[in-house]
């Protein structure tokens, strides 16, 4: 299944397939051009038995992968496997996942600066500040600036 389908995402389709009762006796292999970490992990969490990059696989490799998955195995393109391994190698605090710029935005936020002041201080647009904050909120699993600052102030030093 591809990630980007016309009517719904392949991940949403996979989730729906996994909810069918009685359960379907099938395995789903994602074959897509999308390498984005969030898509990879969402697909695997949804129950994909593998994740292959279609522009980096031969017909023979695809046939082998389908056979492997149909027998209960799991397959990944080498680049995807490396992403998964790196994910588990990374330190476990959510702050380690922040980029340098996100860290700067969060630090400025913890000093009580407003979005416009952060934009001016870091010489970035207000829109860019908002995008960084959205990413920070996702990575820290928070929903507000107050929660983000609380996490920042309570972080291990």
N, C-alpha and C positions, 0 to 999 in steps of 0.2 A: 504494500500500500504506500502511496505517496503521502507526504505531509500536507501539501497544499492541494486540496480537492476543490472542485467548483462549488459544491453546495455546503460543505463543512470541512473542517480540517481532518486529516487522516487520524490525528490523535483523538479528536472527539468521536470519530467513527469507531475507532478501536475501543474507546471507553464504553460506547453503546453495545458493541459486540460482546464485551466482557460481562455486561449486565444481563444478557439474555439468559432466561431460565426456562428449561434446563440448559446448562452451559453448552455452548457449541464446542465440538471437538475440532478445534482449529488453532493454528499458530499464525501470528501475523509478523511478517518481516517488513520493516520500513525500508523502502528503496527510494531514496530522494537525493536531491542536490543540496539540501540544507545542512550545514555543519554547525549551526548555532547551538551552543551549549544548552540553552534552555529548552530548545526543541528536542535535542538528544535525550535529555533527562526526563522531560515530560513524556516522551514516547515510551521510554523504558519503564517509567512509573505506571503508565497506562496499561502495560502488559505486553509490549512488543518483545518478540523473541530474538530480534536482531535489528541492526541499523546499518545499512549499506549506502555508500555514496554512489549513485548511479553513473556518474561520469568517471568513476575510478574502478570499475569492475567489468571484467570480461563476461561473455555469455557462459563460458565454462565455469568461472568462479560463481556466477549467479546460480547456475544449475547445482553446483556443489552446496552452496549456501541453502538453497531451497530444500535439498535432500536432507541436510543436517538439521534444519529447523523442523522439518516434518517428522523427524525421528526424535524430537524433544531437545535438540541442541540449541545453542545460541551462537549467533555470529555478529561480527562487527567489522567494518572497514578498519584498517590499521590506524588511521587518523582518529576515528571515533574511539577505538579502544584506548588510544593514548589519552584522549580527553577524560575518559572514565578513570583511568589509572591516576592521572594528575589530580582529579577531584579527590581521590582518596589519599593522595600524598600530601595535599594541602593541610596546613594547620587548621584546627577545628573551630577557632573563634570566628564569628561572622565578620569581624573587623579586618581579618586577613584577606577577605575577598574584595575589599574596597580598593579602587584605583587611587593613585596619588591625588588626583584632582578631587575625587569624592571625599577623600580624607580631609583635604583642605576646606571643602565646602562644609563638612560636618564640624570641623574644628571652629570655623567661623560662626556657624549656627550655634554652637555651644557657648560662644562668647556673647551671645545675645544679638548678633547682627541680623538685620532684616534682609530679605532676598535682594533688594536693590543695593544694599550696602555690600553684600557678598559679591554681587556682580561687579560693582565698582572696584572693590579691593582686589579681586582676582582677575580683573580686566576681561570679563566674559559677559555675555548677554544674560538678561534676566531669564530668557527661555532656556538657556544652557544651565543656569542654576537650577531651574525647575526640573530639567531632565536628570541632572545629577542627583537631586533630592529624591526623585522617583526611584532611581536605581538604588540609592542608599536605603530607602524604606523597604524595597523588595529584599535586598541582601540582609538587612537586619531584622526582617519580619516585623516591622512596625507600621503604624498607620498615621502617625503624626510627628510633627517636629518635636513636640514635647517628649514623646516616647524615644525618638532618635537621640535627643540630647541626654535623656535619662540613661540610655544604654551607653552612650559615650562616657558619661561621668562615672558610671559603675564598672567600666571595663577594667580588666586586670592590667596593671602597669608593668 
